[in-house]
Amino acid sequence: MRPKKNSPLAKLQEKFIRLRFTNMAEIDIGVFEFDFNTTFGLFVINHRKEIYLRYGARNDAGAETYLSFPSATLALQRGLKLHQDWKAGKIKLPPAGKSRMSQTFANVRNVVQKNQCVHCHQVAEGQALELFALQNFDKKTMPWIFPDPVKLGLGLNLDDPTVVERPTGAASKAGIESGEQILKVDGKLVSTFADIQYVLHHLPRHRKEVTLVTSHGSRKIILPSYWRITDLNRRSIGHKMEPFPGFWGKPLTLGEKKKLGLKAGSFATRSTKFWVQTQGAKAGLKEGDIVIEVDGVTASPLATNAQIYIRLHYNSGDQVTLKYLRAGKPHEAKYTLKAKPW
Amino acid sequence: MRIRKTILACLIFFPAFLSADNKHTPAPPFEPTIPWLSDLDTALEQSRTTGKPILVGFR
Protein backbone atom coordinates (compact mmCIF):
# COMPACT_ATOMS: atom_id res chain seq x y z
CA MET A 1 0.00 0.00 0.00
CA ARG A 2 1.84 3.07 -1.19
CA PRO A 3 -0.04 6.26 -2.10
CA LYS A 4 0.87 8.00 -5.34
CA LYS A 5 3.09 11.04 -5.14
CA ASN A 6 0.97 14.23 -4.86
CA SER A 7 -2.15 12.20 -3.98
CA PRO A 8 -4.24 13.63 -1.10
CA LEU A 9 -2.93 10.86 1.16
CA ALA A 10 0.72 11.60 0.30
CA LYS A 11 0.22 15.33 0.89
CA LEU A 12 -1.56 14.68 4.19
CA GLN A 13 1.43 12.75 5.49
CA GLU A 14 3.50 15.93 5.36
CA LYS A 15 1.33 17.43 8.09
CA PHE A 16 2.57 14.82 10.55
CA ILE A 17 5.79 13.88 12.24
CA ARG A 18 6.19 10.44 10.71
CA LEU A 19 7.48 7.45 12.61
CA ARG A 20 7.73 3.97 11.18
CA PHE A 21 8.53 0.67 12.88
CA THR A 22 9.47 -2.38 10.85
CA ASN A 23 10.80 -4.42 13.79
CA MET A 24 8.73 -5.23 16.88
CA ALA A 25 11.81 -5.87 19.06
CA GLU A 26 11.63 -2.64 21.07
CA ILE A 27 7.96 -1.74 20.93
CA ASP A 28 5.87 -0.64 23.90
CA ILE A 29 2.78 -2.72 23.17
CA GLY A 30 1.07 -1.22 26.20
CA VAL A 31 0.99 2.07 24.29
CA PHE A 32 0.77 0.71 20.76
CA GLU A 33 -1.78 -2.00 21.32
CA PHE A 34 -3.40 -3.36 18.19
CA ASP A 35 -4.38 -6.65 16.60
CA PHE A 36 -0.94 -8.14 15.97
CA ASN A 37 -2.37 -10.60 13.44
CA THR A 38 -3.00 -7.77 11.00
CA THR A 39 -0.64 -6.77 8.22
CA PHE A 40 -0.64 -3.02 8.70
CA GLY A 41 -1.27 -0.58 11.50
CA LEU A 42 -1.29 3.18 11.93
CA PHE A 43 -1.72 5.38 14.99
CA VAL A 44 -2.16 9.12 15.23
CA ILE A 45 -0.83 10.30 18.58
CA ASN A 46 0.38 13.45 20.34
CA HIS A 47 3.71 14.09 22.06
CA ARG A 48 2.31 12.64 25.31
CA LYS A 49 1.78 9.29 23.57
CA GLU A 50 -1.98 9.79 23.84
CA ILE A 51 -3.84 8.20 20.96
CA TYR A 52 -6.26 10.06 18.71
CA LEU A 53 -7.09 7.09 16.52
CA ARG A 54 -6.01 3.72 15.17
CA TYR A 55 -6.13 2.53 11.60
CA GLY A 56 -5.54 -0.93 10.16
CA ALA A 57 -7.69 -3.87 11.13
CA ARG A 58 -9.18 -6.88 9.44
CA ASN A 59 -12.09 -9.28 9.49
CA ASP A 60 -12.47 -12.94 8.54
CA ALA A 61 -13.12 -12.06 4.90
CA GLY A 62 -9.59 -10.83 4.29
CA ALA A 63 -6.54 -8.94 5.52
CA GLU A 64 -7.33 -5.86 3.45
CA THR A 65 -11.14 -5.64 3.68
CA TYR A 66 -10.97 -2.41 5.65
CA LEU A 67 -7.76 -1.00 4.15
CA SER A 68 -8.20 1.53 1.36
CA PHE A 69 -6.72 4.85 0.30
CA PRO A 70 -10.05 6.68 0.89
CA SER A 71 -10.42 5.24 4.42
CA ALA A 72 -6.74 5.96 5.23
CA THR A 73 -7.09 9.52 3.91
CA LEU A 74 -10.19 10.04 6.04
CA ALA A 75 -8.38 8.66 9.10
CA LEU A 76 -5.49 11.10 8.67
CA GLN A 77 -7.89 14.01 8.16
CA ARG A 78 -9.75 13.03 11.31
CA GLY A 79 -6.45 12.65 13.17
CA LEU A 80 -5.49 16.22 12.26
CA LYS A 81 -8.88 17.55 13.33
CA LEU A 82 -8.68 15.72 16.67
CA HIS A 83 -5.18 17.11 17.20
CA GLN A 84 -6.45 20.65 16.60
CA ASP A 85 -9.37 20.04 18.98
CA TRP A 86 -7.01 18.66 21.63
CA LYS A 87 -4.67 21.64 21.30
CA ALA A 88 -7.69 23.96 21.64
CA GLY A 89 -8.75 22.12 24.81
CA LYS A 90 -11.99 20.90 23.22
CA ILE A 91 -11.36 17.19 23.85
CA LYS A 92 -9.62 15.08 26.47
CA LEU A 93 -7.87 11.86 25.54
CA PRO A 94 -7.40 8.73 27.62
CA PRO A 95 -3.85 8.61 29.06
CA ALA A 96 -1.23 6.53 27.26
CA GLY A 97 -1.55 2.82 27.97
CA LYS A 98 0.46 1.17 30.75
CA SER A 99 3.92 0.41 29.45
CA ARG A 100 4.73 -3.15 28.44
CA MET A 101 7.66 -3.90 26.18
CA SER A 102 7.42 -6.57 23.48
CA GLN A 103 10.46 -8.38 24.87
CA THR A 104 8.56 -9.30 28.02
CA PHE A 105 7.39 -12.26 25.89
CA ALA A 106 9.94 -15.10 25.99
CA ASN A 107 9.41 -16.04 22.33
CA VAL A 108 10.10 -12.43 21.27
CA ARG A 109 13.31 -12.38 23.36
CA ASN A 110 14.41 -15.59 21.63
CA VAL A 111 14.01 -13.97 18.21
CA VAL A 112 15.96 -10.89 19.34
CA GLN A 113 18.74 -13.07 20.77
CA LYS A 114 19.08 -14.72 17.35
CA ASN A 115 19.57 -11.23 15.94
CA GLN A 116 16.45 -11.60 13.81
CA CYS A 117 13.67 -9.15 13.03
CA VAL A 118 10.59 -9.51 15.25
CA HIS A 119 7.33 -9.62 13.30
CA CYS A 120 3.91 -8.52 14.58
CA HIS A 121 2.58 -12.09 14.50
CA GLN A 122 5.39 -13.15 16.85
CA VAL A 123 4.05 -10.68 19.42
CA ALA A 124 0.62 -12.24 18.83
CA GLU A 125 2.17 -15.65 19.51
CA GLY A 126 3.60 -14.32 22.77
CA GLN A 127 0.14 -13.10 23.76
CA ALA A 128 -1.37 -16.48 22.86
CA LEU A 129 1.16 -18.45 24.91
CA GLU A 130 0.62 -16.13 27.87
CA LEU A 131 -3.14 -16.63 27.59
CA PHE A 132 -2.80 -20.44 27.50
CA ALA A 133 -0.60 -20.31 30.63
CA LEU A 134 -3.30 -18.60 32.69
CA GLN A 135 -4.66 -20.83 35.43
CA ASN A 136 -8.22 -19.81 34.56
CA PHE A 137 -7.77 -20.09 30.79
CA ASP A 138 -11.12 -21.13 29.33
CA LYS A 139 -11.01 -22.39 25.74
CA LYS A 140 -14.71 -21.75 25.23
CA THR A 141 -14.72 -18.05 26.08
CA MET A 142 -11.24 -16.51 26.12
CA PRO A 143 -9.46 -17.05 22.79
CA TRP A 144 -11.43 -14.50 20.74
CA ILE A 145 -9.97 -11.04 20.42
CA PHE A 146 -10.74 -7.96 18.30
CA PRO A 147 -14.32 -8.91 17.40
CA ASP A 148 -15.98 -8.01 14.12
CA PRO A 149 -18.67 -5.28 14.45
CA VAL A 150 -20.68 -7.14 11.82
CA LYS A 151 -21.58 -9.64 14.58
CA LEU A 152 -23.56 -6.82 16.18
CA GLY A 153 -25.31 -6.24 12.87
CA LEU A 154 -23.09 -3.30 11.99
CA GLY A 155 -22.46 -3.66 8.26
CA LEU A 156 -20.08 -0.74 7.77
CA ASN A 157 -19.11 1.34 4.76
CA LEU A 158 -15.67 0.26 3.53
CA ASP A 159 -14.38 3.78 2.79
CA ASP A 160 -15.79 5.28 5.99
CA PRO A 161 -16.32 2.40 8.41
CA THR A 162 -17.90 4.67 11.02
CA VAL A 163 -20.95 4.85 8.76
CA VAL A 164 -23.47 2.03 9.02
CA GLU A 165 -24.46 0.88 5.58
CA ARG A 166 -26.35 -2.34 6.23
CA PRO A 167 -27.82 -2.60 9.74
CA THR A 168 -29.05 -6.10 10.57
CA GLY A 169 -29.72 -8.21 13.66
CA ALA A 170 -28.90 -6.54 16.99
CA ALA A 171 -28.07 -3.17 15.40
CA SER A 172 -31.34 -3.14 13.52
CA LYS A 173 -33.26 -4.04 16.69
CA ALA A 174 -31.51 -1.11 18.42
CA GLY A 175 -33.07 1.19 15.82
CA ILE A 176 -29.87 1.91 13.89
CA GLU A 177 -30.61 2.87 10.31
CA SER A 178 -28.58 2.94 7.14
CA GLY A 179 -26.45 6.10 6.92
CA GLU A 180 -26.01 6.66 10.67
CA GLN A 181 -22.48 7.58 11.66
CA ILE A 182 -21.05 6.00 14.81
CA LEU A 183 -19.38 8.70 16.93
CA LYS A 184 -18.83 6.89 20.23
CA VAL A 185 -18.84 3.26 21.37
CA ASP A 186 -19.20 2.66 25.11
CA GLY A 187 -18.40 6.33 25.71
CA LYS A 188 -15.16 6.32 23.66
CA LEU A 189 -14.65 8.45 20.57
CA VAL A 190 -14.23 6.36 17.41
CA SER A 191 -12.94 7.52 14.04
CA THR A 192 -12.09 4.27 12.24
CA PHE A 193 -12.97 0.59 11.96
CA ALA A 194 -9.92 -0.21 14.11
CA ASP A 195 -11.19 2.17 16.82
CA ILE A 196 -14.58 0.45 16.91
CA GLN A 197 -12.93 -2.96 17.04
CA TYR A 198 -10.54 -1.82 19.79
CA VAL A 199 -13.38 -0.63 22.06
CA LEU A 200 -15.34 -3.85 21.47
CA HIS A 201 -12.17 -5.86 22.20
CA HIS A 202 -11.90 -4.20 25.62
CA LEU A 203 -15.58 -4.44 26.50
CA PRO A 204 -15.77 -6.39 29.80
CA ARG A 205 -16.81 -10.03 29.32
CA HIS A 206 -19.79 -9.73 31.65
CA ARG A 207 -21.42 -6.96 29.61
CA LYS A 208 -24.77 -7.76 28.01
CA GLU A 209 -25.19 -4.54 26.06
CA VAL A 210 -23.21 -1.67 24.57
CA THR A 211 -24.28 1.91 23.94
CA LEU A 212 -23.39 3.71 20.75
CA VAL A 213 -23.71 7.43 20.15
CA THR A 214 -24.49 7.96 16.50
CA SER A 215 -25.30 10.97 14.34
CA HIS A 216 -28.95 10.16 15.11
CA GLY A 217 -28.72 9.78 18.90
CA SER A 218 -28.00 7.15 21.54
CA ARG A 219 -28.46 3.49 20.58
CA LYS A 220 -28.34 0.54 22.96
CA ILE A 221 -27.32 -2.73 21.33
CA ILE A 222 -28.12 -5.96 23.17
CA LEU A 223 -25.05 -8.13 22.61
CA PRO A 224 -26.08 -11.35 20.84
CA SER A 225 -24.76 -14.82 21.68
CA TYR A 226 -21.34 -15.61 20.22
CA TRP A 227 -20.81 -12.00 19.15
CA ARG A 228 -17.05 -12.19 19.85
CA ILE A 229 -16.51 -15.27 17.69
CA THR A 230 -14.24 -14.89 14.66
CA ASP A 231 -12.24 -17.52 12.79
CA LEU A 232 -9.30 -18.47 15.01
CA ASN A 233 -7.69 -20.26 12.08
CA ARG A 234 -6.21 -16.92 10.97
CA ARG A 235 -4.79 -16.16 14.39
CA SER A 236 -1.73 -17.22 16.35
CA ILE A 237 -4.12 -18.26 19.14
CA GLY A 238 -5.76 -20.71 16.75
CA HIS A 239 -2.44 -22.10 15.52
CA LYS A 240 -0.81 -22.49 18.91
CA MET A 241 -3.69 -23.92 20.95
CA GLU A 242 -3.25 -27.56 21.86
CA PRO A 243 -3.96 -30.26 20.82
CA PHE A 244 -2.80 -30.27 17.22
CA PRO A 245 -5.83 -31.49 15.22
CA GLY A 246 -3.82 -34.09 13.28
CA PHE A 247 -3.77 -32.24 9.96
CA TRP A 248 -3.30 -28.84 8.42
CA GLY A 249 -6.09 -27.46 6.28
CA LYS A 250 -7.80 -24.64 4.50
CA PRO A 251 -11.56 -24.04 4.82
CA LEU A 252 -13.57 -24.44 1.63
CA THR A 253 -15.26 -21.39 0.13
CA LEU A 254 -19.04 -21.09 0.12
CA GLY A 255 -19.05 -21.95 -3.59
CA GLU A 256 -16.98 -25.10 -3.02
CA LYS A 257 -19.28 -26.20 -0.19
CA LYS A 258 -22.33 -25.65 -2.38
CA LYS A 259 -20.85 -27.84 -5.13
CA LEU A 260 -20.37 -30.64 -2.63
CA GLY A 261 -23.90 -30.22 -1.23
CA LEU A 262 -22.61 -29.05 2.16
CA LYS A 263 -24.36 -26.40 4.26
CA ALA A 264 -22.81 -22.91 4.34
CA GLY A 265 -22.02 -23.05 8.07
CA SER A 266 -20.73 -26.64 8.08
CA PHE A 267 -17.17 -27.82 8.59
CA ALA A 268 -15.40 -28.39 5.31
CA THR A 269 -11.64 -28.22 5.47
CA ARG A 270 -9.39 -29.37 2.65
CA SER A 271 -6.29 -30.89 4.21
CA THR A 272 -3.10 -29.35 2.92
CA LYS A 273 0.46 -30.62 2.85
CA PHE A 274 1.50 -32.90 5.73
CA TRP A 275 4.82 -31.43 6.80
CA VAL A 276 5.45 -34.33 9.16
CA GLN A 277 3.82 -37.71 9.66
CA THR A 278 1.01 -36.56 11.97
CA GLN A 279 -1.47 -38.75 13.82
CA GLY A 280 -4.02 -37.90 11.12
CA ALA A 281 -1.65 -38.97 8.34
CA LYS A 282 -0.91 -42.23 10.15
CA ALA A 283 -4.69 -42.86 10.28
CA GLY A 284 -4.96 -42.47 6.51
CA LEU A 285 -5.63 -38.76 5.91
CA LYS A 286 -3.98 -37.39 2.78
CA GLU A 287 -3.49 -33.98 1.25
CA GLY A 288 -6.68 -32.93 -0.57
CA ASP A 289 -9.10 -34.86 1.65
CA ILE A 290 -12.04 -32.75 2.82
CA VAL A 291 -12.82 -33.11 6.52
CA ILE A 292 -16.55 -32.66 7.08
CA GLU A 293 -17.29 -34.19 10.47
CA VAL A 294 -15.68 -34.56 13.91
CA ASP A 295 -17.20 -37.30 16.06
CA GLY A 296 -20.56 -36.76 14.37
CA VAL A 297 -20.45 -32.95 14.68
CA THR A 298 -20.68 -31.01 11.41
CA ALA A 299 -20.97 -27.40 12.64
CA SER A 300 -20.36 -25.30 15.74
CA PRO A 301 -21.10 -21.73 16.82
CA LEU A 302 -17.53 -21.48 18.12
CA ALA A 303 -15.65 -22.80 15.10
CA THR A 304 -16.08 -22.37 11.38
CA ASN A 305 -13.77 -25.28 10.59
CA ALA A 306 -12.86 -28.70 11.90
CA GLN A 307 -9.31 -27.90 13.03
CA ILE A 308 -10.44 -25.12 15.36
CA TYR A 309 -13.34 -27.24 16.60
CA ILE A 310 -10.86 -29.96 17.62
CA ARG A 311 -8.50 -27.49 19.31
CA LEU A 312 -11.40 -25.98 21.29
CA HIS A 313 -13.19 -29.18 22.31
CA TYR A 314 -10.45 -31.80 22.83
CA ASN A 315 -7.28 -32.35 24.81
CA SER A 316 -4.07 -34.21 24.10
CA GLY A 317 -4.67 -37.93 24.54
CA ASP A 318 -8.32 -37.75 23.47
CA GLN A 319 -9.43 -40.00 20.64
CA VAL A 320 -11.17 -38.44 17.64
CA THR A 321 -12.97 -39.85 14.61
CA LEU A 322 -13.07 -37.71 11.49
CA LYS A 323 -15.28 -38.18 8.49
CA TYR A 324 -13.75 -36.94 5.26
CA LEU A 325 -14.45 -36.95 1.54
CA ARG A 326 -11.93 -38.29 -0.95
CA ALA A 327 -12.96 -38.13 -4.59
CA GLY A 328 -16.50 -37.48 -3.36
CA LYS A 329 -16.67 -40.68 -1.29
CA PRO A 330 -16.87 -40.67 2.54
CA HIS A 331 -14.10 -42.22 4.65
CA GLU A 332 -13.20 -42.25 8.33
CA ALA A 333 -9.98 -41.70 10.23
CA LYS A 334 -9.66 -42.53 13.92
CA TYR A 335 -6.65 -41.42 15.96
CA THR A 336 -5.40 -40.11 19.28
CA LEU A 337 -4.63 -36.41 19.47
CA LYS A 338 -1.20 -35.13 20.43
CA ALA A 339 -0.20 -31.67 21.62
CA LYS A 340 2.12 -31.02 18.67
CA PRO A 341 2.20 -32.22 15.05
CA TRP A 342 5.30 -34.37 15.62
CA MET B 1 51.28 -0.13 -24.72
CA ARG B 2 48.21 -0.30 -27.00
CA ILE B 3 47.10 -3.51 -25.27
CA ARG B 4 47.37 -1.85 -21.87
CA LYS B 5 45.25 1.07 -23.14
CA THR B 6 42.66 -1.36 -24.50
CA ILE B 7 42.45 -3.23 -21.18
CA LEU B 8 42.17 0.05 -19.31
CA ALA B 9 39.39 1.25 -21.65
CA CYS B 10 37.56 -2.04 -21.15
CA LEU B 11 37.83 -1.75 -17.38
CA ILE B 12 36.47 1.78 -17.48
CA PHE B 13 33.76 1.42 -20.11
CA PHE B 14 32.56 -2.14 -19.68
CA PRO B 15 30.74 -1.49 -16.37
CA ALA B 16 29.22 1.63 -17.95
CA PHE B 17 28.14 -0.49 -20.91
CA LEU B 18 26.62 -3.03 -18.58
CA SER B 19 24.72 -0.41 -16.70
CA ALA B 20 23.29 0.90 -19.97
CA ASP B 21 21.58 -2.45 -20.30
CA ASN B 22 18.55 -2.53 -18.02
CA LYS B 23 19.24 -6.12 -17.09
CA HIS B 24 22.46 -5.15 -15.44
CA THR B 25 21.49 -1.84 -13.92
CA PRO B 26 21.36 -2.19 -10.17
CA ALA B 27 18.19 -0.82 -8.63
CA PRO B 28 18.70 2.65 -7.19
CA PRO B 29 18.79 2.68 -3.41
CA PHE B 30 15.32 3.27 -1.96
CA GLU B 31 14.88 6.91 -1.15
CA PRO B 32 11.42 7.67 0.20
CA THR B 33 10.08 11.01 -0.97
CA ILE B 34 8.91 11.72 2.57
CA PRO B 35 11.35 10.78 5.34
CA TRP B 36 10.06 8.68 8.23
CA LEU B 37 11.74 8.58 11.62
CA SER B 38 12.49 5.33 13.39
CA ASP B 39 12.97 6.58 16.95
CA LEU B 40 9.94 7.27 19.15
CA ASP B 41 11.66 9.77 21.46
CA THR B 42 12.85 11.84 18.48
CA ALA B 43 9.32 11.85 17.08
CA LEU B 44 7.81 12.90 20.43
CA GLU B 45 10.33 15.74 20.73
CA GLN B 46 9.72 16.93 17.16
CA SER B 47 5.97 16.82 17.77
CA ARG B 48 6.36 18.88 20.93
CA THR B 49 8.45 21.54 19.23
CA THR B 50 6.54 21.74 15.91
CA GLY B 51 3.01 21.24 17.26
CA LYS B 52 2.37 18.54 14.65
CA PRO B 53 0.72 15.22 15.55
CA ILE B 54 2.65 11.99 15.05
CA LEU B 55 1.69 9.37 12.50
CA VAL B 56 3.06 6.02 13.68
CA GLY B 57 3.18 3.19 11.17
CA PHE B 58 3.71 -0.53 11.75
CA ARG B 59 4.42 -2.74 8.81
Interface residues (C-beta under 8 A of the other chain):
Chain A: K5 A10 Q13 E14 K15 F16 I17 R18 L19 R20 F21 T22 M24 I27 D28 F32 F34 T39 F40 G41 L42 F43 V44 I45 N46 H47 K49 Y52 G56 L76 G79 L80 H83 K87 C120
Chain B: T33 I34 P35 W36 L37 S38 D39 L40 A43 L44 E45 Q46 S47 R48 T50 G51 K52 P53 I54 L55 V56 G57 F58 R59
